[in-house]
Amino acid sequence: MKVISASRRTDIPAFYSEWFINRIRDGYVRWVNPFSGAVHRASLRPEDVMAFVLWSKNYMPLLPYLNEIDTNGYRMLFHFTITGLPKEFEPNVPDTADLVECARSLSDRYGADAVLWRYDPVLISNVTDRRYHPRRFEELCAALEGAVKRCYFSFVVFHRKVQRNTETLRGKTGVVCYDLSTADRIETANALSDIASGHGIEMFSCCGDYLVDGRIKKAHCTDAELLHRLYPDRMRHLANFPVRDGCGCCECTDIGAYDTCAHGCVYCYANASPQSALWNYERHNPRLDMLYGNLQANSIRSSSTSTDRGSDDKLTLDLQF
């Protein structure tokens, strides 16, 4: 039995829900290790899946399939990214009000413990500065109060892909993105934590142990303790398997593929470019047993980053979905 991550590498619920339900119906999936290029097969039969850990900015396309998934006895944990950032940064993400309504629907169905809100990443720019985030975060906390108990967050990591995207954005719009000093990050994180606490929401720092204190906890995004608590009938021992410095995740099998998410977010480092991801998405075949369709394995492998590591069966990269 395995925990199946679907997926850190792309947004399966938003863009590939039909493919996902077809894989469940067929009882297996094939996926490419982006580090080695090896192709693997994983069983998705109910008796072989401890739980699905899902990652998305938009679960609305998955909603029609939930009755079938539940009837087959699968357990699920939902990472739901809702940042409320302006469209310049997330051009293809639905309106925030619709996402909040969707999060509340999932919470009503599965419980607030199973819906993990991600205000992730915290993106600092000349239009989303340190004064912007407390205001926006307060609005989102108020809208999600009672529907979620946790908020996961991190600050943008300016990988080369992200630098290219932000430079392109600056050239087109004049919007300038920039990083914060460690001291300013800590101050901003503590301000957000104080706001969250007022709405009954705990803050969890993803790959940012320097932010962890009494108010902010270390994030375990694939969280063995939480999974055991929610689904004790399904869980076996899960070993710790950090995928980069500061990661607190346990072992899982990620069935996604890079260069396939069509949200076009400026801070994304899962895609070589928004254009390549859109090209792959438009040519996707939901009947195939591999997410990326008829693309070559090495084209997926070429977009992976040097932070990828681990066994072929467990390789993951912590992304912003």
C-alpha positions, -999 to +999 in steps of 0.1 A: +000+000+000+012+035-008+003+071-003-003+086-038+006+122-044-014+138-072+006+159-076+034+183-065+046+184-102+014+197-117-023+205-110-041+172-117-075+182-102-077+214-122-066+201-156-065+163-155-095+152-135-108+131-163-074+114-167-073+108-130-107+091-127-098+070-158-066+058-140-087+050-109-112+030-130-084+011-147-067+005-114-031+016-123-010+045-135+024+048-152+047+077-144+081+089-153+108+096-127+120+131-138+154+125-124+163+091-140+138+090-168+127+056-158+090+046-163+072+031-134+038+016-128+018+020-096-014+002-086-044+025-079-067-002-067-085+007-035-067-020-015-033-007-026-038+030-019-036+043+017-047+077+006-045+103-022-028+135-012-041+160-037-026+194-046-046+220-065-055+256-071-089+245-084-108+214-073-140+223-092-133+200-121-129+171-097-162+176-079-183+155-103-161+125-096-161+126-058-191+103-054-174+076-074-141+080-056-157+079-022-179+049-032-147+029-040-134+036-005-105+059-012-093+083+014-082+118+004-063+148+018-067+181-001-040+208-003-059+238-017-038+268-027-058+301-024-036+332-025-060+358-039-030+373-058-037+396-087-041+381-122-007+393-133+008+366-111-019+338-116-035+345-150-055+313-153-066+307-117-103+311-111-118+339-090-110+337-054-147+337-043-153+306-063-123+289-048-134+297-013-168+283-020-152+251-034-130+248-003-161+251+019-178+224-001-149+201+004-147+209+041-184+202+045-179+168+028-146+156+043-141+178+074-119+208+081-089+186+090-088+172+055-087+205+037-052+221+040-052+257+029-020+270+012-013+307+012+017+298-009+039+314-020+040+347-003+051+368-033+065+403-026+063+429-054+057+466-059+019+457-061+019+430-034+042+445-008+045+438+029+014+460+036-006+441+010-003+406+024-017+412+059-048+428+044-054+401+018-046+374+043-071+388+068-098+387+040-090+351+032-089+340+068-123+355+074-137+338+043-122+304+052-128+305+090-144+272+101-137+255+068-099+250+074-078+245+105-043+249+089-026+273+066+007+262+049+030+290+035+064+297+022+082+326+004+089+325-033+122+308-042+137+327-072+149+297-093+161+306-128+127+297-142+111+321-118+136+348-125+128+345-162+091+347-156+094+377-133+117+395-157+092+389-185+064+402-163+084+433-155+090+440-192+053+436-200+037+453-170+063+471-150+055+449-120+087+442-100+091+411-078+118+409-052+129+389-022+129+399+015+156+397+041+154+370+067+144+395+093+116+409+071+104+374+063+102+365+100+083+398+107+059+392+079+053+355+088+046+364+124+021+391+114+003+365+092+004+340+121-013+365+144-041+371+119-046+334+114-048+327+151-076+351+154-096+330+130-088+296+146-062+287+119-027+273+127+002+283+105+027+258+091+060+268+075+069+248+044+107+244+041+114+274+063+125+261+097+139+296+106+102+307+108+092+279+132+085+290+167+056+287+192+032+303+168+043+288+135+048+250+132+070+230+108+050+218+078+047+182+069+028+185+037+026+148+032+019+143+069+021+108+083+007+119+117-023+136+102-030+108+078-028+082+106-052+104+127-077+108+099-076+074+084-063+049+111-079+020+093-058+025+061-024+037+074+007+017+079+041+031+091+053+058+068+090+067+068+102+103+067+113+113+032+123+149+029+127+160-007+147+192-001+163+211+028+137+218+055+111+194+040+091+174+066+072+151+043+068+113+046+072+088+017+048+089-012+046+081-049+040+112-071+022+104-104+024+138-119+047+153-146+064+186-150+056+210-179+019+202-178+003+228-155-016+254-175-022+280-147+007+300-160+017+313-125+047+336-126+063+320-095+060+284-108+092+263-112+074+231-123+073+244-159+102+253-183+078+280-196+041+287-195+040+281-232+055+246-230+030+237-203+001+249-223+013+231-254+015+198-235-019+204-218-036+210-251-022+177-265-030+156-235-050+124-240-071+115-209-073+079-220-036+072-219-021+057-187+007+083-184-002+119-177+020+136-203+005+116-232+029+108-260+057+131-250+091+116-247+104+108-212+135+129-217+115+160-225+099+157-190+132+149-174+149+179-189+127+203-170+134+188-136+157+207-112+188+198-093+168+196-061+152+163-073+165+133-054+155+100-039+145+066-051+126+062-084+095+051-065+094+081-041+109+110-060+090+143-055+097+180-056+078+203-033+059+228-056+033+254-051+000+237-059 
